[in-house]
Amino acid sequence: MRLFYVVMTAPVFIISCIFYSTNKNVRNGLKLAKRIINTRSCSVVDDELLSFLVAAEDHRYYYHLGFDPIAIARAAYRLVLWKKLEGASTIEQQYVRSCTKRYEITAIRKFEEVSIAILLSVFANKHEVAMAYLDIAYYGEGIIGYESARSFLLGVKITHRCNSVVSACVVALLKHPIPICHSNKWEAKYKCRSEHIFQKARLMDRATKSRL
């Protein structure tokens, strides 16, 4: 599968290189993304937390090179066939979005994001990007960074103190950030998301071990 992604990404990578030389936003975005990775105060890699992140947000993370054409094709198919809008962003793209704080829905912004994500994959490894993303992501109620989110969850006892459960709950906040005013609707969605991530990560882990 890695070879498939290399072949599929090659044309976009070339375009991204050209885009880098002509587009200031791409140059500045890549510079910022690299700087945040290089200056992170916490260099420890939490493998279990990463496994939950990958299971939840980007299960082909270790195969693609910054963007996922399979996810894009699937999202386009479901949009055309069922009028259902779903995300196709990789963890790298989500990290770039968190760095640049650009969320406008335009084609040029999206291609700039993809270009930065692809070029970033040349300069940083997967663990560095994923941990940097978790370190600067927004988890709700003004909470930035997974350590703050983890402390908050333990402090208010939203979840059990088991490390694995806490990690799954932290990652669930990426999709359902803590609102200023809690509601039963948010609680239900958040709990369902947390349980789904926990179970999916365990299934992926067992599948990986069975192939070894």
Residue frames relative to the residue before (quaternion, step in Angstrom):
aa qw qx qy qz dx dy dz
M 1.0000 0.0000 0.0000 0.0000 0.00 0.00 0.00
R 0.5865 0.5830 -0.3689 0.4242 3.57 1.10 -0.68
L 0.6437 0.5220 -0.3172 0.4611 3.60 0.99 -0.83
F 0.6090 0.5548 -0.3432 0.4512 3.57 1.03 -0.79
Y 0.6920 0.4774 -0.2809 0.4629 3.57 0.88 -0.93
V 0.6114 0.5418 -0.3553 0.4544 3.59 1.04 -0.70
V 0.6704 0.4970 -0.2899 0.4685 3.58 0.93 -0.94
M 0.6974 0.4805 -0.2720 0.4570 3.58 0.90 -0.96
T 0.7014 0.4816 -0.2631 0.4549 3.58 1.09 -0.72
A 0.5138 0.6986 -0.4022 0.2935 3.59 1.12 -0.66
P 0.6928 0.4551 -0.3132 0.4635 3.68 0.74 -0.88
V 0.6628 0.4962 -0.3069 0.4694 3.59 0.99 -0.82
F 0.6096 0.5502 -0.3449 0.4546 3.58 1.10 -0.68
I 0.6474 0.5134 -0.3131 0.4683 3.59 0.96 -0.85
I 0.6562 0.4978 -0.3047 0.4783 3.57 0.96 -0.90
S 0.6390 0.5368 -0.3192 0.4490 3.57 1.04 -0.81
C 0.6254 0.5320 -0.3313 0.4649 3.58 1.06 -0.74
I 0.6465 0.4984 -0.3056 0.4901 3.57 1.02 -0.84
F 0.6391 0.5344 -0.3030 0.4628 3.54 1.01 -0.91
Y 0.6185 0.5583 -0.3312 0.4428 3.57 1.05 -0.81
S 0.7020 0.4804 -0.2673 0.4527 3.57 0.95 -0.87
T 0.7642 0.3680 -0.1883 0.4951 3.58 1.19 -0.45
N 0.7373 0.4016 -0.2067 0.5024 3.57 1.22 -0.38
K 0.3909 -0.7541 0.4863 0.2049 3.57 -0.55 1.19
N 0.6242 0.5566 -0.3452 0.4258 3.58 1.02 -0.74
V 0.6461 0.5132 -0.3151 0.4689 3.57 1.03 -0.78
R 0.6576 0.5108 -0.3094 0.4593 3.58 0.92 -0.89
N 0.6984 0.4641 -0.2740 0.4708 3.56 0.86 -0.96
G 0.6436 0.5333 -0.3191 0.4468 3.57 1.03 -0.79
L 0.6599 0.4942 -0.3029 0.4781 3.58 0.97 -0.84
K 0.6324 0.5346 -0.3218 0.4590 3.56 0.99 -0.84
L 0.6709 0.4962 -0.2913 0.4678 3.57 0.94 -0.91
A 0.6581 0.5180 -0.3093 0.4505 3.58 0.91 -0.92
K 0.6610 0.4919 -0.3009 0.4802 3.59 0.99 -0.82
R 0.6545 0.5288 -0.3202 0.4353 3.59 0.95 -0.86
I 0.6461 0.5167 -0.3240 0.4589 3.58 0.97 -0.82
I 0.6406 0.5156 -0.3235 0.4681 3.58 0.98 -0.81
N 0.7081 0.4805 -0.2614 0.4464 3.57 0.91 -0.96
T 0.7586 0.3749 -0.2032 0.4927 3.59 1.13 -0.54
R 0.3287 0.7537 -0.5092 0.2542 3.58 1.20 0.24
S 0.4369 -0.7154 0.4859 0.2476 3.57 -0.88 0.96
C 0.7440 0.3264 -0.1952 0.5493 3.57 1.15 -0.58
S 0.1281 -0.8247 0.5496 0.0378 3.57 -0.49 1.19
V 0.4702 0.6846 -0.4363 0.3463 3.59 1.31 -0.01
V 0.2637 -0.7514 0.5856 0.1513 3.57 -0.97 0.89
D 0.1954 -0.7712 0.5994 0.0883 3.57 -0.67 1.14
D 0.2842 -0.8136 0.4827 0.1558 3.58 -0.03 1.30
E 0.6539 0.5106 -0.3273 0.4523 3.58 0.97 -0.77
L 0.6388 0.5166 -0.3200 0.4718 3.57 0.97 -0.84
L 0.6475 0.5158 -0.3152 0.4641 3.58 0.99 -0.82
S 0.6357 0.5329 -0.3387 0.4441 3.58 0.99 -0.79
F 0.6498 0.4925 -0.3159 0.4852 3.59 1.05 -0.71
L 0.6303 0.5342 -0.3313 0.4555 3.59 1.00 -0.78
V 0.6724 0.4923 -0.2925 0.4691 3.58 0.88 -0.95
A 0.6503 0.5195 -0.3160 0.4554 3.58 0.94 -0.87
A 0.7213 0.4644 -0.2465 0.4509 3.56 0.97 -0.87
E 0.8383 0.2922 -0.0889 0.4516 3.55 0.77 -1.07
D 0.8285 -0.0023 0.1026 0.5505 3.60 0.99 -0.73
H 0.0713 -0.8717 0.4829 0.0438 3.60 0.48 1.19
R 0.6720 0.4223 -0.3156 0.5201 3.61 1.24 -0.08
Y 0.2090 0.8491 -0.4662 0.1342 3.56 1.30 0.38
Y 0.7465 0.4203 -0.2313 0.4610 3.59 0.86 -0.91
Y 0.6355 0.5167 -0.3348 0.4659 3.58 1.28 0.14
H 0.7394 0.4274 -0.2465 0.4581 3.60 0.85 -0.92
L 0.4261 -0.7018 0.5232 0.2284 3.54 -1.34 0.22
G 0.8341 -0.1980 0.0771 0.5091 3.56 0.69 1.05
F 0.7831 0.0134 -0.0482 0.6199 3.58 1.15 -0.48
D 0.3323 -0.7773 0.5191 0.1257 3.53 -1.12 0.76
P 0.2711 -0.7940 0.5207 0.1581 3.62 -0.21 1.22
I 0.5876 0.5639 -0.3773 0.4408 3.60 1.13 -0.54
A 0.6681 0.4923 -0.2947 0.4736 3.58 0.92 -0.92
I 0.6411 0.5231 -0.3231 0.4593 3.58 1.02 -0.78
A 0.6579 0.5052 -0.3026 0.4695 3.58 0.96 -0.89
R 0.6487 0.5177 -0.3114 0.4628 3.58 1.00 -0.84
A 0.6591 0.5090 -0.3051 0.4620 3.58 0.96 -0.91
A 0.6542 0.5104 -0.3074 0.4659 3.58 1.00 -0.85
Y 0.6346 0.5413 -0.3171 0.4514 3.57 1.02 -0.85
R 0.7017 0.4621 -0.2683 0.4713 3.58 0.87 -0.96
L 0.6169 0.5402 -0.3481 0.4543 3.57 1.11 -0.62
V 0.6936 0.4702 -0.2685 0.4751 3.57 0.93 -0.94
L 0.7421 0.4385 -0.2343 0.4496 3.57 0.85 -1.00
W 0.8317 0.1954 -0.0629 0.5159 3.58 0.81 -1.01
K 0.3987 -0.7270 0.4655 0.3095 3.61 1.30 0.00
K 0.4617 0.6693 -0.4416 0.3793 3.54 1.14 0.70
L 0.2325 -0.7878 0.5596 0.1101 3.56 -0.63 1.15
E 0.0937 0.7900 -0.5997 0.0857 3.57 -0.77 1.04
G 0.5673 -0.6300 0.4210 0.3226 3.54 -1.18 0.54
A 0.1214 -0.7812 0.6075 0.0772 3.55 -1.21 0.56
S 0.3925 0.7453 -0.4575 0.2848 3.56 1.28 0.32
T 0.3929 -0.6907 0.5582 0.2387 3.53 -1.10 0.76
I 0.6726 -0.4590 0.3645 0.4519 3.57 -1.29 0.10
E 0.6142 0.5441 -0.3512 0.4510 3.60 1.02 -0.72
Q 0.6675 0.4957 -0.3046 0.4647 3.57 0.92 -0.85
Q 0.6430 0.5069 -0.3229 0.4746 3.58 1.00 -0.77
Y 0.6243 0.5287 -0.3293 0.4715 3.57 1.07 -0.72
V 0.6443 0.5177 -0.3143 0.4669 3.58 0.93 -0.89
R 0.6482 0.5190 -0.3120 0.4617 3.57 0.96 -0.87
S 0.6603 0.4961 -0.3055 0.4739 3.60 1.00 -0.81
C 0.6393 0.5291 -0.3199 0.4571 3.59 1.09 -0.70
T 0.7765 0.3885 -0.1797 0.4624 3.54 0.72 -1.14
K 0.2669 -0.7857 0.5069 0.2336 3.59 1.25 -0.49
R 0.4822 0.6357 -0.4564 0.3938 3.55 1.06 0.76
Y 0.0026 -0.8358 0.5450 -0.0662 3.56 -0.59 1.17
E 0.3910 0.7353 -0.4860 0.2651 3.60 1.23 0.08
I 0.3878 -0.7273 0.5242 0.2143 3.56 -1.04 0.84
T 0.3430 0.7019 -0.5493 0.2965 3.56 0.04 1.35
A 0.6013 -0.5836 0.4064 0.3643 3.57 -1.16 0.59
I 0.6641 0.5121 -0.3175 0.4426 3.60 0.92 -0.85
R 0.6426 0.5089 -0.3291 0.4689 3.60 0.99 -0.79
K 0.6538 0.5203 -0.3121 0.4522 3.57 0.99 -0.84
F 0.6840 0.4655 -0.3063 0.4708 3.60 0.90 -0.82
E 0.5902 0.5428 -0.3668 0.4717 3.60 1.10 -0.58
E 0.6429 0.5250 -0.3076 0.4653 3.56 1.00 -0.86
V 0.6591 0.4988 -0.3010 0.4755 3.60 0.92 -0.91
S 0.6484 0.5299 -0.3183 0.4444 3.58 0.94 -0.88
I 0.6592 0.4952 -0.3038 0.4775 3.57 0.92 -0.91
A 0.6532 0.5303 -0.3144 0.4396 3.59 0.93 -0.90
I 0.6653 0.4950 -0.3009 0.4709 3.58 0.94 -0.88
L 0.6831 0.4781 -0.2885 0.4707 3.58 0.86 -0.93
L 0.6097 0.5587 -0.3467 0.4427 3.59 1.08 -0.69
S 0.6208 0.5668 -0.3411 0.4206 3.58 1.06 -0.73
V 0.6020 0.5499 -0.3523 0.4595 3.59 1.26 -0.34
F 0.7673 0.4018 -0.1781 0.4669 3.56 1.04 -0.84
A 0.7954 0.2214 -0.1091 0.5535 3.62 1.12 -0.46
N 0.4315 -0.6935 0.5034 0.2819 3.57 -1.07 0.67
K 0.7176 -0.4832 0.2999 0.4021 3.54 -1.28 0.37
H 0.6521 0.5201 -0.3236 0.4466 3.59 0.93 -0.84
E 0.6453 0.5308 -0.3205 0.4462 3.57 0.96 -0.87
V 0.6782 0.4927 -0.2948 0.4586 3.57 0.88 -0.95
A 0.6803 0.5034 -0.2963 0.4428 3.57 0.85 -0.98
M 0.6859 0.4698 -0.2952 0.4709 3.60 0.88 -0.88
A 0.6231 0.5251 -0.3388 0.4703 3.59 1.07 -0.70
Y 0.6255 0.5317 -0.3337 0.4633 3.59 1.02 -0.77
L 0.6721 0.4898 -0.2931 0.4717 3.57 0.87 -0.96
D 0.6578 0.5462 -0.2897 0.4302 3.56 1.13 -0.72
I 0.7839 0.2940 -0.1642 0.5216 3.62 1.13 -0.53
A 0.4646 0.7033 -0.4338 0.3184 3.59 1.27 -0.08
Y 0.4449 -0.6746 0.5319 0.2533 3.54 -1.30 0.51
Y 0.1438 -0.8218 0.5503 0.0335 3.58 -0.79 1.07
G 0.6649 -0.5077 0.2986 0.4594 3.58 1.27 0.15
E 0.8375 0.1911 -0.1625 0.4856 3.56 -1.31 0.48
G 0.6849 -0.4965 0.2783 0.4549 3.58 1.04 0.77
I 0.4789 0.6765 -0.4291 0.3589 3.59 1.26 0.22
I 0.0407 -0.7869 0.6153 -0.0218 3.57 -0.74 1.12
G 0.8004 0.2874 -0.2182 0.4787 3.58 -0.89 0.92
Y 0.5483 -0.6683 0.4051 0.2977 3.54 -0.99 0.91
E 0.6103 0.5457 -0.3700 0.4392 3.62 1.06 -0.58
S 0.6486 0.5003 -0.3083 0.4837 3.58 1.02 -0.79
A 0.6487 0.5144 -0.3134 0.4651 3.56 1.01 -0.83
R 0.6491 0.5163 -0.3114 0.4639 3.56 0.97 -0.86
S 0.6588 0.5040 -0.3057 0.4674 3.59 0.94 -0.88
F 0.6348 0.5319 -0.3248 0.4568 3.56 1.02 -0.83
L 0.6723 0.5033 -0.3043 0.4496 3.59 0.85 -0.94
L 0.6747 0.4766 -0.2946 0.4805 3.56 0.94 -0.81
G 0.6502 0.5468 -0.3120 0.4254 3.56 1.04 -0.80
V 0.7625 0.3315 -0.1968 0.5196 3.59 0.92 -0.85
K 0.3753 -0.7729 0.4456 0.2514 3.56 1.37 0.04
I 0.1655 0.7805 -0.5743 0.1836 3.54 0.91 0.99
T 0.8094 0.1712 -0.0495 0.5595 3.53 1.06 -0.74
H 0.6437 -0.4969 0.4166 0.4064 3.52 -1.33 0.17
R 0.5339 -0.6711 0.4195 0.2975 3.58 -1.12 0.58
C 0.3854 0.7017 -0.5008 0.3292 3.61 1.22 0.13
N 0.5244 -0.6805 0.4110 0.3050 3.60 -0.72 1.06
S 0.6596 0.5193 -0.3174 0.4410 3.58 0.93 -0.88
V 0.6625 0.4955 -0.3040 0.4723 3.56 0.95 -0.87
V 0.6366 0.5273 -0.3250 0.4594 3.58 0.98 -0.85
S 0.6490 0.5222 -0.3181 0.4526 3.60 0.93 -0.88
A 0.6513 0.5063 -0.3123 0.4712 3.58 0.97 -0.85
C 0.6663 0.5054 -0.2962 0.4614 3.57 1.01 -0.82
V 0.6049 0.5446 -0.3489 0.4644 3.59 1.09 -0.69
V 0.6827 0.4810 -0.2857 0.4700 3.58 0.86 -0.96
A 0.6117 0.5652 -0.3501 0.4288 3.60 1.04 -0.72
L 0.6144 0.5723 -0.3426 0.4215 3.58 1.14 -0.61
L 0.5320 0.6253 -0.4143 0.3929 3.61 1.18 -0.36
K 0.7293 0.3803 -0.2235 0.5230 3.58 1.05 -0.74
H 0.7884 0.1672 -0.0801 0.5865 3.57 1.09 -0.72
P 0.1386 -0.8236 0.5462 0.0644 3.62 0.32 1.24
I 0.5907 -0.5795 0.4289 0.3623 3.54 -1.19 0.63
P 0.3092 -0.7653 0.5313 0.1908 3.63 -0.62 1.04
I 0.6361 -0.5168 0.4017 0.4085 3.56 -1.24 0.36
C 0.7704 0.1731 -0.0960 0.6060 3.53 1.04 -0.85
H 0.3511 -0.7518 0.5192 0.2050 3.57 -0.48 1.17
S 0.0600 -0.7806 0.6214 0.0307 3.55 -1.17 0.62
N 0.6252 -0.5387 0.4058 0.3927 3.55 -1.24 0.40
K 0.6168 0.5553 -0.3413 0.4412 3.56 1.09 -0.73
W 0.6664 0.4796 -0.3018 0.4846 3.58 0.94 -0.88
E 0.6351 0.5435 -0.3290 0.4394 3.59 0.92 -0.89
A 0.6669 0.5080 -0.2988 0.4560 3.58 0.94 -0.90
K 0.6716 0.4914 -0.2944 0.4699 3.57 0.92 -0.94
Y 0.6640 0.5176 -0.2944 0.4522 3.56 0.97 -0.92
K 0.6593 0.5022 -0.3056 0.4687 3.58 0.93 -0.86
C 0.6500 0.5144 -0.3095 0.4660 3.57 0.95 -0.90
R 0.6530 0.5148 -0.3029 0.4657 3.59 0.97 -0.89
S 0.6521 0.5251 -0.3124 0.4487 3.59 0.92 -0.90
E 0.6819 0.4838 -0.2842 0.4693 3.56 0.90 -0.95
H 0.6304 0.5352 -0.3299 0.4553 3.57 1.03 -0.80
I 0.6597 0.5081 -0.3037 0.4629 3.59 0.93 -0.91
F 0.6472 0.5296 -0.3170 0.4473 3.57 0.91 -0.92
Q 0.7050 0.4627 -0.2681 0.4659 3.58 0.82 -0.98
K 0.6597 0.5153 -0.3127 0.4490 3.59 0.95 -0.86
A 0.6401 0.5229 -0.3215 0.4621 3.58 1.00 -0.82
R 0.6524 0.5104 -0.3120 0.4653 3.57 1.00 -0.81
L 0.6449 0.5128 -0.3165 0.4700 3.59 1.00 -0.79
M 0.6551 0.5027 -0.3080 0.4724 3.58 0.97 -0.85
D 0.6386 0.5293 -0.3197 0.4580 3.57 1.02 -0.80
R 0.6681 0.4869 -0.3010 0.4754 3.60 0.94 -0.86
A 0.6364 0.5286 -0.3264 0.4572 3.59 1.04 -0.79
T 0.6452 0.5188 -0.3147 0.4642 3.58 1.03 -0.82
K 0.6776 0.4959 -0.2913 0.4583 3.57 0.91 -0.91
S 0.6453 0.5377 -0.3221 0.4366 3.59 1.07 -0.71
R 0.6587 0.5023 -0.3035 0.4709 3.57 1.22 -0.51
L 0.5962 0.5901 -0.3567 0.4112 3.59 1.22 -0.35
